[in-house]
């Protein structure tokens, strides 16, 4: 597989940094009122809150964390003049990113981009709020204009952050624009958390008009939330491991399929990478592949382990395992999105598969990917009725059924992952 160049990402980050530098200069020169003593005090209270929100994220899912700095960043949008708000965001986020990098892996471009992203989002929100509400967040003087300002500032903050993240991810993975938009929208299922954090920031900003110490209201629920989310994720990890262990137990029932689900998951990840799928969608598909045969737990040993030819009744019984697996995994949050891939991984491109006889692109992409990975492992693994075949045989057989049993686009991606020549490329070369 060819590695994508980092040049587009580096150019985008460098451009963002240059634009932010110009933006800071413009804000301080033309950004409205000069920060006063009260503004500086509020900024001093907000700085550690922003840094702490970045340093101690909440764990939302197995591989998904959420920083809580959105709340104090939004409070900065409402309380501080735009130049000071953007500067406070930069001064808080940059050291936090450096410290996080030292604890884990330090990437200068990540520090630069994340710091500029936070500052740009706060600058956008602060400028919008100042333009619409003229900086008035007092409940006593609340008005329709003030409410509109709060809403517009929140939208500006979140939109600027999302726009920059979308741009850098797009530059990094380099996939089709429409596919990228859809994947990004799917991955923003946590937007309600951002809305809640924005609301908390607004409440703290309004409450702090009497005394700036009230800004620390933002910090009070964080330890409780952190503990609760940590316990929740621990439970979900245990559940995930239990389902995976169950799938491995199914594999272990038949010595000829030992490790099958593990291998199919690895193969599926390679295909996803070649297709340029997003990290979230790839994780979803790989996790489904890891347990795609778990439904065989409901298949009788006499049928599952039979060495001879299956009767029609026995074959119908074997065909129940995708539905059994989908029903089982649908009960657990980490597997729920992948149930459709588990249910349909035995569908065929020509519509002659099971359980529903779906055809072509009606079959979910994840199921088509697992089907290709599953087919390769079935061909190359030893079975009770035959020995495993070599890669040359697998290559020829998979090319033969591409477009009938398997999605040709996915098969081609698997060929690229294996560094195999795609037959159509060979034919074109011969014709030339």
N, C-alpha and C positions, 0 to 999 in steps of 0.2 A: 504494500500500500504506500502511495506517495504521501509524504507529510506536507501539509499546507504551510506556506511561508508565513512567518510572523510579521512580515512587512506591513500588510494592511492594518493590523492591530496597532503596531508601533506608530504608524502615521496618524491613525485616528487619535491615539492617546496624546501624541505630541501636539496635534492640532487642537485638541480639547484644552491642553495646558496653556497653549499660546492664547487661545480665545479667552480663557479664564483670566490670564494675566492682564489682557486688554480690558476685560470686563471689570476687574478690580480697579484699574486706573480710572475707568469711566465712572464707576460708582462713587469713588471718593471725590472725584472732581465735580460730578453733576448729580449725585444721588440724593439730593434733598437736604434735610436739616443735618447740622453737625451733631454728632453724638454728645450728650451731656453726661453729667455725673451719674444720674439715675440709670442711664443706658449702660454705662460701664459697670455699674454694680450688678445689674441684671445679667450682663454678659458674663461676669465673673461667676455668678451662680449657675449659669447654663453650661459653661465650658466642661466642668467635671461630669455633669449629667449626660451630655452628648458623648463624651469619651467613654463613660461607663456603659452607655447603651450600645456602643460599638464593640466594646471589649467583652461584654457578657451577653451573647445572644441567647434567645430562647430556642430550644430544640423542638421543632414542630413535627418532624417525621424522621425516618431512619437516616436520611442524608440531607435533610432540609433544616436550616436554621433561619431564624429571623432576628435581625438586630432591632433593638428597641429605641435607637436614637432618633427615630422619626418623630416621637413625641416632643423631646426638647428642641429638635430642629424646627419643628413647626411653631413652638412657642417663641423661638428666636425670630421667625418670620413676622409674628404678630407684635412683639414687644420692641424690637430693635430697628433702628433705621437701616435701610438696605446695605450700605457699606459695612456697617459693624456686624450685621447679621451674617453676611457672607464670610467676613473675616473670622468671626467666632466659630463658624462651622469648619473652616479650614484649619484653624489653630487647634480645634478639638479632635478632628478626625485624623489629621496627618500623624500626630504622635501615637494615637491609638492603633492606626494601621501599621506603623513601624514596630510597635511593641508586639502586635499580633504576629507580624512576620518573623520577629526574633524568636518568638515561642514556637513557631512552626517553620514555614518556608518563606524566606524574604524575597519578594519580587518588587523591584523599584517601580516598575510600570503599574503594578497593582496599587501601590501606595499613591502614586500620582493620580491615577484614574479615579480611585475611590474618593480621594480628598477633593478633587475637582468636581466630581459628580455631586457630592454633598453640598459644596459651596454654590454650585450652579443652581441646584434645586432650591436652596434657601434664598438665593438672590432672586430667582424667578418668583417664588411665593411672596417674598417681602415687597418686591416692586409692585406686584399686582395688588397686594393688600393696601399699600400706601396710596396707590392710584385710585382705588375704588372707595375705601373706607377712611382714607386720610389718617390712618393709624389709630382710629377710635375703636377700642374693643370693650369699652365700659358697658356693663349690663344696665347701669342706670341710664345711659344714653343710647341704648341699643336701638337700631333702626333696621328697616329693610335693606338699606344700603350697607350697613355694617354686616348683616348676615350674608349678603351677596359677596362682600369682600372676603369674609371667612371662607366661604365655599370656593370662591375663585382662587384664593391663595392656596388652599389645600389641593385643588386640581392642578395648579401650576407646579407646585412642589412635586407631586407624584408623577405628573406627566413628564417633567424634565428628567427626573430620575430614571423613569422607564425608557424614555427616548435614548438616553445615553447608554444604558445597559443593553438595550436592543441593538444599538449601533455597534458596540464593541463585540457582542456575541455574533452578530451577523458577519462582521469583518473576520472573526476568528474561525467560524465553521464554514463560511462561504457556501451556504446552500441556497436553494431557490427562495426568492423573496416571499412568495405566497406561503410556501411551506413553513418558512421561518416565522411569519406572522401568526399562523395558526398554532404552531408549537409554543410560541411565546404566550399567546392568549391562554392556552391550556395550562401553561406553567404558572399563570398568575392567579391560581385559585386561592392564594393567600391574601388577595387584595383586601378582604374584610378585616384582616389583622391590621393592615396599614390604616384603614378607615378608623378603627378603634384607637390606634395610637395617635392619629391626627386629632381625634376628639379629645383624648387625654391631654394633648398639648394645648388645645384651645381652652379647656377648662382650667388648666394650671395657669395659663397666661392671664385669663380673666380674674382668677382668684388672687393673683399676685399684685394686682393694682393697689390693694390695700397695704400689703407688705411683701417684699420680694422673697422672704423666707418661704412663702407659700409655694414657690416653684419646686421646693423639695417634695411636694405632694407627688410629683412624678416618680420619685424614687421609692415611695412606700410600698406599692404593690409588687415591685419587680422581684424581690427575693421570694415572695410567696409563689408568684407565677413561675419563677425559675425552678423551684422545688417541685411544684405540681407537674410541670411539663416534663421534667426529668424523670419523675416516677411513671408518667404516662408512656414516655418513649421506652423506658426499661420494660414495661409490660408488653408493648408492641414488638420490641425486639425478641422477647421471649416467645411471643406468639409466632412471629416469623420463623424463628429457629425451630419451633415445634412442628410447623407445617412442612418446612424443608426436611426435617428429620423423618416425618411421615412419608414424604416422597422418596427419600433414600431407602426407607424400609420396603417400599413397594419395589424399588429397583433390586433390592437385595433378595427378594422372594425368588427371583430368577437369576441364576448365576450368569446367564448369557446377556442380561441387560444391566449388569452391575456398573454403576457410574454413568448410565445413559443420560439421565437428566442433567448431571453436571456438565457433560460434554456438549449437550445440545445448548445449554445456557452460554457456554464459551463460544460456540459457533455462531449463535444468534447475535452475540455482542459484536463479533467481527463483521457480520452482515450489516448490522445497524450502523456501524462506523463507516462502512463503505457507502451506504446510502445517505450519509450525512444527517442522520436523525439527531434531534436534540438529546442532551444528557438525560433529561427527565423521561422522555419517551423511551429512550434506550434502556434505562433502569427498569421501567415498567415492563417492557418486553422481555428483558433478560430474567427478571424475577418470575414472570409467568412461565418462561421456558424451563426455569429451574424446577418447577413443580408441575409441568404440563401433563405428566402421567399419573399424578397423585390419585386420580379417579379410579385407577386400577385396584385400589384398596377394596373397592366394591365388587370386583370380579372374582368369581369362584376359582380356587386353585386348580380344580380339575380342568377348567377352560384355559386359564392363563398359562399353566405349565404343560399343557397338552403337547406332546411331540408329534402327533399325527395331524392329519387334515381335519379342520374344524367343520362341524355340521353347520347347516344354515342357522339353526337355533343358537348354536354356540357362537357363531360369528355375530349374530344380532346382539348377543349378550356382551361380547367384547366391545361392540360399537357404543355401548352405554357409557364407557369410561370418560369421554370428554364432558358429557353432561354431569356425571357424578362429580368430577373434579371441579367443574365450574360452580356447582351448587355448594360444594365444600368450601372453596376459597372465597366465595362471595360473602361469607360471614365475617371475614377479617379485613380491616381497612387497608392494610398494606398490599393485599392481593386483589381487592375489589375491582380496580381498574383493569386488571389483566384477565378477568374471568372470561371476557369475550375471546381472548386469544386462546385460552385453554379449551373453551367449548368448541372452537372452530378450527383447531390445528389439523384436523383430518378432512377438511373440505378440499375440493380440487378446483383448479382454475377453470376446468370445463364443466363444472357443476355436478359431477358424478360422485362427489364425496359425501361425508356425513358429519354431523347429524341432520343438517337442514338442506343439504344440497345447494349451498350458496355458490355463486359463480363469479369469476373475475374479480373486479374491484369491490363487489359486495362483501367479499371476505375481508375482515379486518387486516390491516397491514401487518400487525404483530403476529397474527395467525399464519399469514403467508411466509413470514420470516422463519417462524418456528418449524413450519412444515418443511422448508428447504433444509434447515439444520438437522431436523429429525430424519429426513430421507438420507442425507449423507451418512449419518451415524448408523442407520439401519443397514446401509449397503456395506460399510467398512467394518462392522462389528461381527463377531462370531455369533451365530444363532444355532439352536439345536438342530435345525434341518439343513444347515450349510455353513461353510467357513466364510469369514469376512473377505471381501474383495479389496483389491488394491486401489490406489487413487486413480490410476488410468481407467480402470473399469468404471469407477464412480463418476469420473468426468464425462465419459461417453454416455452413461446411462442418464445422468442428470440433464445433459444437453438434449437427449432424446425426448425426455418428458417435459422439457420446458415449453410452456404454452399450452399444455394439456393438463397434466397433473399439477405442475408447479408454475408459479408466476415467473415468467422469463426474466423480468427486470431484477427480481430478487436472486434468481439463479446466477445471473450475470454478476451481481454484486458479490456472491459467494466465490465465483471464479476469480474475481479481482482479489479477494481476500486470500485466496490460495495461490495467487500469481499464476493462474492458468490462463491460457489463451482462449478467448471466447470464440466459438466456432464461426460466427458471422464475420469476425475480424479475419480469421484464416481464409474464409471464402472470398472476402473482398481483396485480400492480398493476392490470392491466386488469380482472381479476375484481372487485377492490374498487371 
